Each structure stands twice: as C-alpha cells, then as structure tokens.
Amino acid sequence: MKVQIVGHSVPKQIISAYEKFLRLERNYSSNTLENYMLDLQKLVNYMDDEGIDYRLITLEQLDRFAGTMRDLGISARSLGRVLSGVRSFYRFLNLEGEVETDPTELLVSPNIGKHLPEVLSVQEIDAIEAAIDPNMREYQRDLAIIETLYSCGLRVSELCDLLISNLYLDDGFVRVHGKGNKERLVPISQRAVDEIRRWFEQRSQLAIKKGHEDYVFVSMRRCTKLSRITLFVRIKQLAQLAGITKNISPHTFRHSFATHLLEGGANLRAIQAMLGHESIATTEIYTHIDRSRLREEILLHHPRNISYNKKSTQDLDPV
C-alpha cells in the first residue's frame, strides 16, 4: 500500500523524491517504507497546524512536536520510531541541499530502556512441537516451520518468503533475503532439514497456485504463500496448547536461537552475521539476557549463596 502524504507544508515533489530515495537508495521493504511515510505524515500535520515552513523548523519546534506526540498518548517506543523517521527525512533534505543545516542533529529520543525479549527454553520449544496434533493436515508443515524458525533464527517475513530455490539442504545452508533485500547464508540443522523434507513429501501432493510454486511454506487451504498473520495466530495457538504463558510470537524463536547460541559459547559476531543485524549493537541485547540468566544461576548454585540461604532459613522462627 502506497501512503499518500496529505498536507501543504512540504511540496509534493519533495515527498516524492524522499519516498524514491528510501525505496531505491535505502532499499527499504514496502512495510518499512509505509511506516516511514506514515510517521512523516505526523510531522506534516504538525507543521500544517503550526504554520511552520519545513525548511525553517527549529530544534525547539521539533521538541514541541515530540511533546505533542506524547500528549496524544504515543508510547516512548513509538515516539522513538517517529523521531527516527524525522531524522531520516532531514538528513535527506540536507543531502539534497534543501536545508543548510540539519535541525534534528540534537533531537533527543525518549529513553525507553532495555527491553529484554521473551526467550523459550529447549524444553518449551519441544512442548510446542508436542502440542501439534498429528491428525491435522498442517502437522508436518507446522513442525518444519518451528524447527526452521529455531534452527535458523529467521524473521517472520524471512520464513514466509523462503524459497525452495534458495535451499541448499545437502550442504546444510539456506539463502535468506533479509531487511533491505540483503542476502545471507544461514546454516540449518539436520533436524530442520529432515522435517522440511518430510513436509515436501506432503507439499508435492498439493495443487499450489500459480506464482506460489517456489515458496517453501504454503497455506494448506488456499495453496498460496503462507501469510505472516496466519503464522502469528498459529504460534499463539500452539503456545496456549502447550501451556506456555509467556507472550510469544514467531519472533520469539529468533530470540531463543540467538540466546542459546550465546549461552553455548558462540561468538557475538557470528550470531550477528546469522541474524542479519547491520549493527553489532542490535545483537548485543542478547548479552544482557545472558548476563541476567548468569546472575540467576550464580544466586541459585554458588556455594556462598547456597550456604547463606540455608542459614537464613534456619534463622527463621519455627511456625
């Protein structure tokens, strides 16, 4: 869906050039592009209301814009994303010579703190797989999906877009098209390979719709590429059936993949490459998860803590 910016404070040709810049030079996906344009619409609305020329906007006015967004109930995380889009727009204007200086250079994003994502244990992943009903048509497909998500640490869109022509199962690799249409080769476990091959035996009997023949995972009912929404709903259902109360999604398997690799001693740079993170800073969130778990393990198993906890219990008055 292409977003049409409505407003008079920024000329249409500037909006069009910016959209083209994001699409062609930054190579953003349609979803990312749509979000950037929707966020720009918020700034355009504000400048329209305040009578501000986009070329003359000041840092103080941008701070007031951020304050207005907060007053409207936008969360700190969402506001951070909006301001990131505003910075992107003014960096573009500066590159194009539309503004002499970038007014967003000192624009401060809200402090949203470190959000540690939910992580599943191996036992919980096994429980989710065990919750799949073997009598359902989707049984083998869903088993292959979960093993592929966990084995390769794929994003939801990467799994849905995975092509048969990009599988190198004999070599133990899959070719993934990630954010910005960047390609990477990701190792795949033998267990995931086996589940995919069993799924292909069933898939070969389906009448796949034209244009969807190369997608690895398809809808059993529509025989078309599996949608992200279908995958989200299915994972939620399986987690509920497995009795898991954590708030999980397909992305949780990606977090679990990275965390378990780090706990197993994998190099952070290797994990970054497998996840397709552009910045190592994004991957470093998993070191925070690892540290928090390490602290729990120390509190539980370190001799000093064990003896202290025993002593504390003995010092309690008998009931």
C-alpha positions as CSV (number, residue, x, y, z in Angstrom):
1,M,0.0,0.0,0.0
2,K,1.5,3.3,-1.0
3,V,0.9,6.1,1.5
4,Q,-0.1,9.5,0.1
5,I,1.1,12.4,2.3
6,V,-1.7,14.9,2.7
7,G,-0.7,18.5,3.7
8,H,0.7,21.7,2.3
9,S,3.8,22.4,4.4
10,V,6.1,20.1,2.3
11,P,5.9,20.2,-1.5
12,K,4.7,17.0,-3.2
13,Q,7.9,16.8,-5.3
14,I,10.0,16.7,-2.1
15,I,7.8,14.0,-0.6
16,S,8.0,12.0,-3.9
17,A,11.8,12.4,-4.0
18,Y,12.2,11.2,-0.4
19,E,10.0,8.2,-1.0
20,K,12.1,7.3,-4.1
21,F,15.2,7.7,-2.0
22,L,14.0,5.3,0.7
23,R,12.8,2.8,-1.9
24,L,15.7,2.8,-4.3
25,E,18.8,4.0,-2.4
26,R,18.0,2.7,1.1
27,N,16.3,-0.4,-0.4
28,Y,13.6,-0.4,2.2
29,S,10.9,-3.0,2.1
30,S,7.3,-1.9,1.4
31,N,6.4,-2.3,5.1
32,T,9.3,-0.2,6.3
33,L,8.7,2.4,3.6
34,E,5.0,2.6,4.6
35,N,5.9,3.2,8.3
36,Y,8.4,6.0,7.4
37,M,5.8,7.7,5.3
38,L,3.1,7.4,8.0
39,D,5.5,8.9,10.5
40,L,6.3,11.7,8.2
41,Q,2.6,12.4,7.9
42,K,2.5,13.1,11.6
43,L,5.2,15.8,11.2
44,V,3.5,17.3,8.2
45,N,0.2,17.6,10.1
46,Y,2.0,19.3,13.0
47,M,3.8,21.8,10.7
48,D,0.5,22.5,8.9
49,D,-1.3,23.2,12.2
50,E,1.5,25.5,13.5
51,G,2.2,27.2,10.1
52,I,5.9,26.1,10.1
53,D,8.0,26.1,6.9
54,Y,9.7,22.7,6.7
55,R,13.0,24.5,5.7
56,L,13.0,26.7,8.7
57,I,11.9,24.4,11.5
58,T,14.0,24.7,14.7
59,L,15.1,22.2,17.3
60,E,12.8,23.8,19.8
61,Q,9.8,23.3,17.4
62,L,10.8,19.7,16.9
63,D,10.9,19.2,20.7
64,R,7.4,20.7,20.9
65,F,6.3,18.2,18.1
66,A,7.7,15.4,20.3
67,G,5.8,16.7,23.3
68,T,2.6,16.9,21.2
69,M,3.0,13.3,20.2
70,R,3.4,12.3,23.9
71,D,0.3,14.3,24.8
72,L,-1.6,12.3,22.2
73,G,-0.7,9.1,24.0
74,I,2.0,7.8,21.7
75,S,4.3,5.4,23.7
76,A,8.0,6.1,24.2
77,R,9.0,3.3,21.8
78,S,6.6,4.5,19.1
79,L,7.8,8.1,19.5
80,G,11.4,6.9,19.2
81,R,10.5,5.4,15.8
82,V,8.7,8.6,14.7
83,L,11.7,10.8,15.6
84,S,14.0,8.3,13.8
85,G,11.9,8.9,10.7
86,V,12.0,12.7,11.2
87,R,15.8,12.5,11.4
88,S,15.9,10.4,8.2
89,F,13.8,13.0,6.4
90,Y,16.0,15.9,7.4
91,R,19.2,14.0,6.6
92,F,17.8,13.6,3.1
93,L,16.9,17.3,2.9
94,N,20.4,18.2,4.0
95,L,21.9,15.9,1.4
96,E,19.7,17.4,-1.3
97,G,20.6,20.9,-0.3
98,E,17.0,21.7,0.7
99,V,18.2,22.8,4.2
100,E,21.6,24.2,5.1
101,T,21.8,22.6,8.5
102,D,20.1,19.5,9.9
103,P,17.8,20.7,12.8
104,T,17.5,17.1,14.1
105,E,21.2,16.7,15.0
106,L,20.5,17.4,18.7
107,L,17.0,16.0,18.7
108,V,16.8,13.6,21.7
109,S,14.7,10.4,21.6
110,P,12.8,9.2,24.6
111,N,14.5,6.8,27.0
112,I,12.7,3.5,26.5
113,G,15.2,1.4,28.5
114,K,16.4,-2.0,27.6
115,H,13.6,-4.3,26.6
116,L,14.7,-7.9,27.0
117,P,12.6,-10.1,24.7
118,E,11.0,-13.4,25.9
119,V,13.1,-16.5,25.4
120,L,11.9,-20.1,25.2
121,S,13.9,-22.9,26.8
122,V,14.6,-26.0,24.7
123,Q,12.0,-27.8,26.8
124,E,9.4,-25.2,26.0
125,I,10.2,-25.5,22.2
126,D,9.8,-29.2,22.5
127,A,6.5,-28.8,24.3
128,I,5.2,-26.5,21.5
129,E,6.1,-29.1,18.9
130,A,4.5,-31.8,21.0
131,A,1.3,-29.7,21.1
132,I,0.8,-30.0,17.3
133,D,-1.9,-32.5,16.6
134,P,-0.5,-35.4,14.4
135,N,-4.0,-35.9,13.0
136,M,-4.2,-32.4,11.5
137,R,-3.2,-31.7,7.8
138,E,-0.9,-29.0,9.0
139,Y,1.1,-31.2,11.4
140,Q,4.2,-31.8,9.3
141,R,4.3,-28.2,7.9
142,D,4.0,-26.7,11.4
143,L,6.7,-29.0,12.7
144,A,9.0,-27.9,9.8
145,I,8.2,-24.2,10.5
146,I,9.1,-24.3,14.1
147,E,12.3,-26.2,13.5
148,T,13.3,-23.8,10.7
149,L,12.5,-20.7,12.9
150,Y,14.5,-22.0,15.8
151,S,17.3,-23.6,13.7
152,C,18.0,-20.6,11.5
153,G,16.8,-17.6,13.7
154,L,14.7,-16.2,10.8
155,R,12.5,-13.2,11.0
156,V,8.8,-13.8,10.3
157,S,8.9,-12.3,6.8
158,E,12.1,-14.2,6.0
159,L,10.4,-17.5,6.8
160,C,7.3,-16.6,4.8
161,D,9.4,-15.5,1.8
162,L,11.7,-18.5,2.0
163,L,12.1,-20.1,-1.5
164,I,12.7,-23.7,-2.4
165,S,15.3,-22.4,-4.9
166,N,17.2,-20.9,-2.0
167,L,17.5,-24.1,0.0
168,Y,20.8,-26.0,-0.1
169,L,19.8,-28.8,2.2
170,D,22.5,-31.2,1.2
171,D,25.1,-28.6,2.2
172,G,23.2,-27.5,5.3
173,F,22.5,-23.9,4.3
174,V,19.6,-21.7,3.3
175,R,19.8,-18.4,1.4
176,V,17.8,-15.7,3.2
177,H,16.6,-12.3,1.8
178,G,16.6,-10.0,4.9
179,K,16.0,-6.4,5.5
180,G,17.0,-4.0,2.7
181,N,16.9,-7.1,0.4
182,K,20.3,-8.1,1.8
183,E,21.2,-11.8,1.3
184,R,22.9,-14.0,3.8
185,L,23.6,-17.7,4.0
186,V,22.4,-19.3,7.2
187,P,23.3,-22.8,8.5
188,I,20.3,-25.1,9.1
189,S,20.3,-28.0,11.5
190,Q,19.9,-31.6,10.3
191,R,16.7,-31.9,12.3
192,A,15.2,-29.0,10.4
193,V,16.4,-30.4,7.1
194,D,14.6,-33.7,7.9
195,E,11.4,-32.0,8.9
196,I,11.4,-29.9,5.7
197,R,12.0,-33.0,3.5
198,R,9.0,-34.8,5.2
199,W,6.9,-31.6,4.6
200,F,7.9,-31.6,0.9
201,E,6.5,-35.1,0.6
202,Q,3.1,-33.8,1.6
203,R,3.5,-30.5,-0.2
204,S,4.1,-32.3,-3.5
205,Q,0.5,-33.5,-3.3
206,L,-1.0,-30.0,-3.1
207,A,-2.2,-28.0,-6.1
208,I,-0.1,-25.0,-5.4
209,K,-1.4,-21.8,-7.1
210,K,0.4,-20.2,-9.9
211,G,3.1,-17.8,-8.8
212,H,3.5,-19.6,-5.4
213,E,5.2,-22.7,-6.6
214,D,8.6,-21.8,-5.2
215,Y,7.6,-20.8,-1.7
216,V,8.7,-23.4,0.9
217,F,5.7,-22.9,3.3
218,V,2.2,-22.5,1.9
219,S,-1.4,-22.5,3.3
220,M,-2.9,-25.9,3.2
221,R,-6.3,-24.4,2.4
222,R,-5.5,-21.7,-0.1
223,C,-2.4,-23.4,-1.5
224,T,-0.7,-20.0,-1.6
225,K,2.3,-18.5,0.2
226,L,1.9,-18.6,4.0
227,S,1.0,-15.2,5.4
228,R,2.6,-13.6,8.4
229,I,-0.8,-13.2,10.2
230,T,-1.5,-17.0,9.8
231,L,1.9,-17.8,11.3
232,F,1.4,-15.4,14.2
233,V,-2.1,-16.9,15.0
234,R,-0.8,-20.5,14.7
235,I,2.2,-19.9,17.0
236,K,-0.1,-18.3,19.6
237,Q,-2.5,-21.3,19.4
238,L,0.3,-23.8,19.9
239,A,1.9,-22.0,22.8
240,Q,-1.5,-21.9,24.5
241,L,-2.0,-25.7,23.9
242,A,1.5,-26.3,25.3
243,G,0.5,-24.4,28.5
244,I,3.1,-21.7,27.9
245,T,2.0,-18.4,29.5
246,K,4.9,-16.3,28.1
247,N,3.8,-13.7,25.5
248,I,5.4,-15.3,22.4
249,S,5.3,-14.9,18.7
250,P,7.2,-16.4,15.7
251,H,10.0,-13.8,16.5
252,T,10.5,-15.5,20.0
253,F,12.2,-18.4,18.2
254,R,14.7,-16.0,16.7
255,H,15.4,-14.6,20.2
256,S,15.7,-18.1,21.6
257,F,18.1,-19.1,18.7
258,A,20.4,-16.2,19.5
259,T,20.3,-16.6,23.2
260,H,21.0,-20.3,23.1
261,L,23.9,-19.8,20.7
262,L,25.4,-17.2,23.1
263,E,24.9,-19.4,26.1
264,G,26.7,-22.2,24.2
265,G,29.7,-20.0,23.6
266,A,29.1,-18.7,20.1
267,N,31.0,-15.6,19.0
268,L,28.8,-12.5,19.0
269,R,30.0,-11.5,15.5
270,A,28.9,-14.9,14.2
271,I,25.5,-14.5,15.8
272,Q,25.3,-11.0,14.2
273,A,26.0,-12.5,10.8
274,M,23.5,-15.3,11.1
275,L,20.7,-12.9,12.3
276,G,21.5,-10.4,9.6
277,H,21.9,-7.5,12.0
278,E,23.5,-4.4,10.4
279,S,24.9,-3.2,13.7
280,I,26.6,-5.3,16.4
281,A,24.7,-3.1,19.0
282,T,21.5,-4.8,18.0
283,T,22.9,-8.2,18.6
284,E,24.4,-7.1,22.0
285,I,20.9,-7.2,23.6
286,Y,21.4,-11.0,23.9
287,T,24.4,-10.4,26.1
288,H,22.1,-8.7,28.6
289,I,19.8,-11.7,28.5
290,D,22.8,-14.0,29.1
291,R,24.0,-11.8,32.0
292,S,20.6,-11.8,33.7
293,R,20.5,-15.6,33.4
294,L,24.0,-15.9,34.7
295,R,23.1,-13.9,37.8
296,E,20.2,-16.2,38.4
297,E,22.4,-19.3,38.1
298,I,25.0,-17.8,40.5
299,L,22.3,-16.9,43.1
300,L,20.9,-20.4,42.8
301,H,24.1,-22.5,42.6
302,H,27.1,-20.6,44.1
303,P,28.3,-22.2,47.4
304,R,28.2,-18.8,49.2
305,N,24.6,-18.2,48.2
306,I,23.6,-21.8,49.0
307,S,25.1,-21.6,52.5
308,Y,23.6,-18.2,53.1
309,N,20.2,-19.2,52.0
310,K,20.3,-22.3,54.3
311,K,21.4,-20.2,57.2
312,S,18.7,-17.6,56.5
313,T,16.1,-20.4,56.5
314,Q,17.5,-21.9,59.8
315,D,17.3,-18.5,61.5
316,L,13.6,-18.2,60.9
317,D,11.4,-18.8,63.9
318,P,9.6,-22.1,63.8
319,V,6.0,-21.8,63.0
